[in-house]
């Protein structure tokens, strides 16, 4: 199937791709439209929301402050936070929230992700987000397990890191990130400014819902800039990946080899400082995915071979498209990872599948339904319906974005939660 046809099938108006080969950006190209029904193409320099890919770029900024002596990776962040403090409780009595734990999702903090704010909605101050106070639309960021004891993805943790960086420098976050990362690396088309300033709006792609409809107001605003606020292009993110590859070889003027090693060394569950890690040897990769309202994206690069790619889309079903484009690039360039993998499907008694059905809370305000239909198991996410293919009675995979799902059962045989890609625990809601 041609890319244009697949984009139409998924109702994703635009996509932009950059490919890294032999230590350089070999090509970059945009496909489709910046906005459905419009005339402006999604060029290679169109701005897309990076969503959670904002995190590794912010992590690099924090690590540069560590190199400058303004922050300490293993100090209690409350020692440096001025305008807000992490509330103490029984979980922080002996172990503290540190920058290392914030960047590696091991600080024990709540709030998985953020939904952003429509163009006509009031935008909260950062402290209101951290405390879950109106007009914030997310819960308060709090420690609810002992810091360092588990890995759990937390956009809330990166929002604490944002506040920390602003407090120790006394500077607005977009200006700070421009000076620490964007300008030094040459990410000239990128900004953390939220909301997007008027001078850049004509360059921005618009977000779209899963039915292809335009997101009201074109895109949401994210005051949680470190977690989700970067506007960028695949080429700029490719420059970011290349800088880490150069640093790993001791050739970067922006960050040290030691800092690059910190970013690409797993702390827990295959996650370093700001980066998701996978594979070993020649197949070792680092990268991140992103999912904001109306935007989905993916980036990955190899530790050793100077290869990688970035895919950005402006549709809620763009994650499927990005995964497929990544696999196509992997096949074309003969990557040692990301190529399609053959998996065996087994037959499972529908009675056993019934024990897995129910509602699962991915994050506050976002609930997935696991439903049995004609002997097959599906995850329903809003308007999305994704079939789960069984490898055993509890282990499944899906082919649209390549996720692995494992259900964990309680004493009564019913699922208590599911594990997504071996990393994210998603609890089942009890009726």
C-alpha positions as CSV (number, residue, x, y, z in Angstrom):
1,X,0.0,0.0,0.0
2,X,1.2,3.5,-0.9
3,X,1.9,5.9,2.0
4,X,-0.8,8.3,0.8
5,X,-3.4,5.6,0.8
6,X,-2.4,4.4,4.2
7,X,-2.6,8.0,5.5
8,X,-6.1,8.3,4.1
9,X,-7.1,5.0,5.6
10,X,-5.9,6.1,9.1
11,X,-7.3,9.6,8.6
12,X,-3.9,11.2,9.2
13,X,-3.6,14.4,7.0
14,X,0.1,14.9,7.3
15,X,3.4,13.2,8.2
16,X,7.0,14.3,8.2
17,X,10.1,12.1,8.2
18,X,13.8,12.4,8.6
19,X,16.3,9.6,8.2
20,X,19.8,9.4,9.7
21,X,22.4,7.3,7.9
22,X,26.2,7.2,8.2
23,X,26.1,9.9,10.9
24,X,24.2,12.5,9.0
25,X,20.6,13.4,8.0
26,X,20.4,11.6,4.6
27,X,16.9,12.9,3.7
28,X,13.9,14.6,5.1
29,X,10.5,14.9,3.5
30,X,6.9,15.9,4.3
31,X,3.8,14.2,3.1
32,X,0.2,15.2,2.9
33,X,-1.3,18.4,4.4
34,X,-0.6,20.6,7.4
35,X,-4.4,20.8,8.0
36,X,-7.3,18.8,6.5
37,X,-9.2,20.7,3.9
38,X,-6.4,23.3,3.5
39,X,-3.8,23.9,0.8
40,X,-0.6,24.1,2.9
41,X,1.5,21.0,2.6
42,X,3.1,19.3,5.6
43,X,6.6,20.1,4.5
44,X,9.8,18.9,6.2
45,X,10.0,22.2,8.0
46,X,6.4,22.3,9.3
47,X,6.2,22.4,13.1
48,X,4.6,19.4,14.9
49,X,4.0,18.9,18.6
50,X,6.7,16.6,19.9
51,X,4.6,15.5,22.8
52,X,6.6,13.3,25.2
53,X,9.7,13.6,23.0
54,X,9.9,16.9,24.8
55,X,11.2,14.9,27.8
56,X,14.6,13.7,26.5
57,X,15.4,17.2,25.1
58,X,14.5,18.7,28.5
59,X,16.5,16.0,30.2
60,X,19.6,17.1,28.2
61,X,19.0,20.6,29.4
62,X,18.9,19.5,33.1
63,X,22.1,17.4,32.6
64,X,23.8,20.5,31.2
65,X,22.9,22.3,34.4
66,X,24.4,19.4,36.3
67,X,27.6,19.8,34.3
68,X,27.6,23.5,35.1
69,X,27.3,22.7,38.8
70,X,23.9,24.3,39.2
71,X,22.1,21.0,39.9
72,X,23.1,17.7,41.5
73,X,21.7,14.4,40.2
74,X,21.3,12.8,43.6
75,X,20.4,15.7,45.8
76,X,16.9,16.1,47.3
77,X,15.2,18.5,44.8
78,X,13.5,20.3,47.6
79,X,16.9,21.7,48.5
80,X,16.8,23.8,45.3
81,X,13.1,24.2,44.6
82,X,12.0,27.7,45.7
83,X,8.5,28.5,44.4
84,X,7.1,25.0,45.1
85,X,8.2,22.0,47.1
86,X,7.5,18.3,46.7
87,X,5.1,17.6,49.6
88,X,6.7,15.2,52.1
89,X,4.9,12.1,53.4
90,X,5.6,8.6,54.7
91,X,7.1,7.6,51.4
92,X,9.8,10.3,51.4
93,X,10.8,9.8,55.0
94,X,14.0,7.9,54.1
95,X,14.3,8.2,50.3
96,X,14.0,11.5,48.5
97,X,12.9,12.8,45.1
98,X,16.1,13.5,43.1
99,X,16.8,14.8,39.6
100,X,18.1,11.4,38.6
101,X,14.9,9.8,39.7
102,X,12.8,12.5,38.0
103,X,14.5,12.0,34.7
104,X,14.4,8.2,34.8
105,X,10.7,7.9,36.0
106,X,11.7,6.4,39.3
107,X,10.8,9.2,41.7
108,X,7.6,7.6,42.8
109,X,5.5,10.6,41.5
110,X,2.0,10.4,40.1
111,X,0.4,11.8,36.9
112,X,1.2,9.8,33.8
113,X,0.5,12.5,31.2
114,X,-1.4,15.6,30.3
115,X,-4.3,16.4,28.0
116,X,-3.4,20.1,27.3
117,X,-5.8,23.0,27.1
118,X,-8.0,24.0,24.2
119,X,-7.4,27.4,22.6
120,X,-10.5,28.8,24.4
121,X,-9.7,27.4,27.8
122,X,-7.8,29.1,30.6
123,X,-4.2,27.9,31.1
124,X,-3.0,27.2,34.6
125,X,0.2,28.4,36.1
126,X,2.8,25.6,36.6
127,X,2.3,25.6,40.4
128,X,-1.4,25.1,39.8
129,X,-0.6,22.1,37.6
130,X,1.7,20.6,40.3
131,X,-1.0,21.0,42.9
132,X,-3.9,20.0,40.7
133,X,-5.7,23.3,41.3
134,X,-8.2,24.8,38.9
135,X,-8.0,25.6,36.1
136,X,-5.6,22.6,35.9
137,X,-7.3,19.6,34.4
138,X,-4.9,17.0,35.9
139,X,-4.4,15.6,39.3
140,X,-1.9,16.9,41.8
141,X,1.7,15.6,41.4
142,X,2.5,13.7,44.6
143,X,4.7,10.9,45.8
144,X,2.7,7.7,46.5
145,X,5.5,5.1,46.5
146,X,9.0,5.1,47.9
147,X,11.3,7.1,45.6
148,X,13.6,4.7,43.8
149,X,11.6,1.6,44.5
150,X,9.8,1.2,41.1
151,X,9.8,2.5,37.6
152,X,6.6,4.3,36.6
153,X,6.2,6.7,33.8
154,X,5.4,10.2,35.1
155,X,4.9,13.3,33.1
156,X,4.3,14.9,36.6
157,X,7.9,14.1,37.4
158,X,9.1,16.0,34.4
159,X,6.9,18.9,35.4
160,X,8.7,19.0,38.8
161,X,12.0,19.0,36.8
162,X,10.8,22.0,34.8
163,X,10.0,23.9,38.0
164,X,13.4,22.9,39.3
165,X,15.3,24.2,36.3
166,X,13.4,27.4,36.3
167,X,14.0,28.0,40.0
168,X,17.8,27.4,40.0
169,X,18.3,29.7,37.0
170,X,15.6,32.2,37.5
171,X,14.7,32.1,33.8
172,X,11.6,31.2,31.7
173,X,11.7,27.6,30.5
174,X,11.6,28.3,26.7
175,X,14.5,30.8,26.9
176,X,16.5,28.4,29.1
177,X,16.0,25.5,26.7
178,X,16.8,27.6,23.7
179,X,20.2,28.5,25.3
180,X,21.1,25.1,26.7
181,X,20.0,22.8,23.9
182,X,18.1,24.2,20.9
183,X,20.6,26.8,19.7
184,X,23.8,24.9,20.5
185,X,22.6,21.8,18.6
186,X,21.2,23.9,15.7
187,X,17.5,23.1,16.3
188,X,16.6,26.4,14.7
189,X,13.0,25.5,13.9
190,X,12.2,24.4,17.5
191,X,10.6,26.1,20.5
192,X,9.2,25.3,23.9
193,X,7.0,28.5,23.8
194,X,3.4,27.8,25.0
195,X,1.0,28.8,23.7
196,X,2.7,28.9,20.3
197,X,3.5,32.6,19.4
198,X,1.7,34.2,16.5
199,X,4.9,34.5,14.5
200,X,5.1,30.7,14.2
201,X,1.5,29.7,13.8
202,X,1.6,29.7,10.0
203,X,4.4,27.1,10.1
204,X,2.5,24.8,12.5
205,X,0.6,21.7,11.5
206,X,-2.8,21.3,13.0
207,X,-3.8,18.4,15.1
208,X,-6.6,16.0,14.1
209,X,-8.9,13.5,15.9
210,X,-9.1,9.9,15.0
211,X,-12.0,10.5,12.7
212,X,-9.9,13.0,10.7
213,X,-11.7,16.0,12.1
214,X,-9.7,19.2,12.9
215,X,-8.9,19.6,16.6
216,X,-10.8,22.6,17.9
217,X,-8.5,25.6,18.0
218,X,-6.0,23.6,15.9
219,X,-3.9,22.4,18.8
220,X,-3.8,22.3,22.6
221,X,-1.5,24.4,24.8
222,X,0.8,22.6,27.2
223,X,2.1,24.6,30.2
224,X,3.8,21.3,31.1
225,X,6.6,22.2,28.7
226,X,9.3,19.7,29.8
227,X,6.8,16.9,29.6
228,X,4.9,17.8,26.4
229,X,5.5,21.3,25.2
230,X,8.1,21.2,22.4
231,X,7.2,22.3,18.9
232,X,9.8,20.9,16.4
233,X,10.5,19.1,13.1
234,X,11.9,15.7,12.4
235,X,15.1,17.2,11.1
236,X,15.7,19.1,14.3
237,X,15.0,16.0,16.4
238,X,17.4,14.1,14.1
239,X,20.1,16.7,15.0
240,X,19.3,16.0,18.7
241,X,19.8,12.2,18.1
242,X,23.0,12.9,16.1
243,X,24.4,15.0,19.0
244,X,24.0,12.2,21.4
245,X,25.6,9.8,19.0
246,X,28.6,12.2,18.6
247,X,28.8,12.6,22.4
248,X,29.0,8.9,22.8
249,X,32.1,9.0,20.6
250,X,33.5,12.0,22.5
251,X,32.9,14.3,19.5
252,X,30.2,16.7,20.9
253,X,30.8,20.3,21.9
254,X,27.4,20.4,23.6
255,X,27.6,17.5,26.1
256,X,30.2,15.3,27.5
257,X,30.6,11.6,26.7
258,X,29.9,10.9,30.4
259,X,26.6,12.7,30.2
260,X,25.7,10.9,27.0
261,X,26.5,7.6,28.8
262,X,24.2,8.6,31.6
263,X,21.3,9.2,29.2
264,X,21.8,5.9,27.4
265,X,22.4,3.7,30.5
266,X,19.3,2.1,31.9
267,X,18.3,3.0,35.5
268,X,15.2,0.8,35.6
269,X,13.0,-1.0,33.1
270,X,15.0,0.0,30.0
271,X,14.8,3.7,30.6
272,X,17.9,6.0,31.1
273,X,17.9,9.7,31.9
274,X,15.3,10.9,29.5
275,X,15.6,8.1,26.9
276,X,13.9,4.8,26.3
277,X,16.5,2.1,25.6
278,X,16.2,-1.2,23.8
279,X,18.5,-4.0,22.5
280,X,22.2,-4.8,23.0
281,X,25.3,-4.7,20.9
282,X,24.7,-3.6,17.3
283,X,20.9,-3.5,18.0
284,X,21.1,-1.1,20.9
285,X,18.9,1.9,20.4
286,X,17.8,5.0,22.2
287,X,14.7,7.1,21.5
288,X,11.2,8.1,22.6
289,X,7.6,8.3,21.5
290,X,5.1,11.1,21.8
291,X,1.4,11.4,22.0
292,X,-0.4,14.7,22.4
293,X,-4.0,15.5,21.4
294,X,-4.0,15.4,17.6
295,X,-0.3,14.6,17.3
296,X,1.7,11.3,17.4
297,X,5.4,10.8,16.8
298,X,8.4,8.5,17.2
299,X,12.1,8.8,17.1
300,X,14.9,6.2,17.4
301,X,18.6,6.0,16.8
302,X,21.3,3.4,17.2
303,X,24.1,3.7,19.8
304,X,26.8,2.5,17.5
305,X,26.2,2.9,13.8
306,X,25.1,6.5,13.1
307,X,21.6,5.5,12.0
308,X,18.1,6.5,13.1
309,X,14.9,8.1,12.1
310,X,12.2,10.5,13.2
311,X,8.5,10.4,12.2
312,X,6.0,13.1,13.2
313,X,2.3,13.1,12.4
314,X,-0.7,15.3,12.9
315,X,-3.5,12.8,13.6
316,X,-4.6,10.8,16.6
317,X,-4.1,7.6,14.6
318,X,-0.6,8.7,13.6
319,X,1.0,6.3,16.0
320,X,0.0,3.4,13.8
321,X,1.5,5.3,10.8
322,X,4.7,6.2,12.6
323,X,5.3,2.6,13.6
324,X,4.7,1.4,10.1
325,X,7.1,4.0,8.6
326,X,9.7,3.1,11.1
327,X,9.5,-0.6,10.2
328,X,9.7,0.3,6.5
329,X,12.8,2.4,7.1
330,X,14.3,-0.5,9.1
331,X,13.7,-2.9,6.3
332,X,15.0,-0.5,3.6
333,X,18.2,0.3,5.5
334,X,18.6,-3.2,6.9
335,X,18.6,-2.1,10.5
336,X,19.3,-4.8,13.1
337,X,16.2,-3.6,15.0
338,X,12.6,-2.3,14.3
339,X,12.1,-4.7,11.4
340,X,8.8,-6.7,11.4
341,X,8.9,-9.6,13.8
342,X,6.9,-12.8,13.2
343,X,4.9,-13.8,16.3
344,X,2.8,-17.0,16.8
345,X,-0.9,-16.7,17.7
346,X,-2.4,-19.4,19.9
347,X,-6.1,-20.3,20.5
348,X,-7.5,-19.3,23.9
349,X,-10.8,-20.4,25.4
350,X,-13.2,-17.4,25.3
351,X,-14.0,-18.2,29.0
352,X,-10.4,-17.4,29.9
353,X,-10.6,-14.2,27.9
354,X,-13.7,-13.1,29.7
355,X,-11.6,-12.9,32.9
356,X,-9.5,-10.2,31.3
357,X,-12.3,-7.9,30.2
358,X,-13.1,-4.6,32.0
359,X,-12.1,-1.0,32.3
360,X,-8.5,-0.1,32.8
361,X,-7.2,3.4,33.8
362,X,-4.3,4.4,31.7
363,X,-4.1,7.7,33.5
364,X,-6.6,9.9,35.3
365,X,-9.3,10.8,32.9
366,X,-8.3,8.2,30.3
367,X,-9.9,4.8,30.6
368,X,-9.4,1.9,28.2
369,X,-12.0,-0.8,27.8
370,X,-11.0,-4.4,27.2
371,X,-13.9,-6.1,25.5
372,X,-14.6,-9.6,24.2
373,X,-16.3,-9.7,20.8
374,X,-16.9,-13.0,18.9
375,X,-14.2,-14.8,20.6
376,X,-11.5,-12.1,20.1
377,X,-10.2,-9.6,22.6
378,X,-10.1,-5.8,21.8
379,X,-8.9,-2.7,23.5
380,X,-11.3,0.2,23.0
381,X,-9.6,3.6,23.4
382,X,-12.2,6.3,22.6
383,X,-13.0,5.7,19.0
384,X,-10.1,3.4,18.5
385,X,-10.7,-0.4,18.4
386,X,-7.5,-2.5,18.5
387,X,-7.5,-6.3,18.4
388,X,-5.3,-8.1,20.8
389,X,-3.7,-11.3,19.4
390,X,-3.0,-14.0,22.1
391,X,0.4,-15.6,22.6
392,X,-0.9,-17.3,25.8
393,X,-3.8,-16.9,28.1
394,X,-2.4,-13.7,29.5
395,X,0.2,-12.4,26.9
396,X,-1.0,-10.5,23.8
397,X,0.3,-8.2,21.1
398,X,-1.3,-5.8,18.7
399,X,-0.1,-5.0,15.2
400,X,-1.0,-1.4,14.8
401,X,1.6,0.2,17.0
402,X,3.5,-2.9,18.1
403,X,2.7,-2.9,21.8
404,X,2.9,-6.0,24.0
405,X,0.3,-6.5,26.7
406,X,0.5,-8.9,29.7
407,X,-2.5,-9.3,32.0
408,X,-1.8,-10.0,35.6
409,X,-4.5,-12.0,37.5
410,X,-5.6,-11.9,41.1
411,X,-6.5,-14.9,43.4
412,X,-10.0,-15.0,41.9
413,X,-8.6,-15.5,38.4
414,X,-9.7,-12.1,37.1
415,X,-7.2,-9.5,35.8
416,X,-6.1,-6.9,38.4
417,X,-4.0,-4.9,36.0
418,X,-2.2,-5.1,32.7
419,X,1.4,-4.3,31.9
420,X,2.0,-2.3,28.7
421,X,5.4,-3.1,27.0
422,X,6.7,-4.5,30.3
423,X,6.9,-1.0,31.7
424,X,3.6,0.7,32.4
425,X,1.2,-0.8,35.0
426,X,-2.4,-0.1,34.1
427,X,-4.9,-1.0,36.9
428,X,-8.3,-2.5,36.2
429,X,-11.1,-0.5,37.7
430,X,-13.4,-2.3,40.1
431,X,-17.1,-1.7,39.4
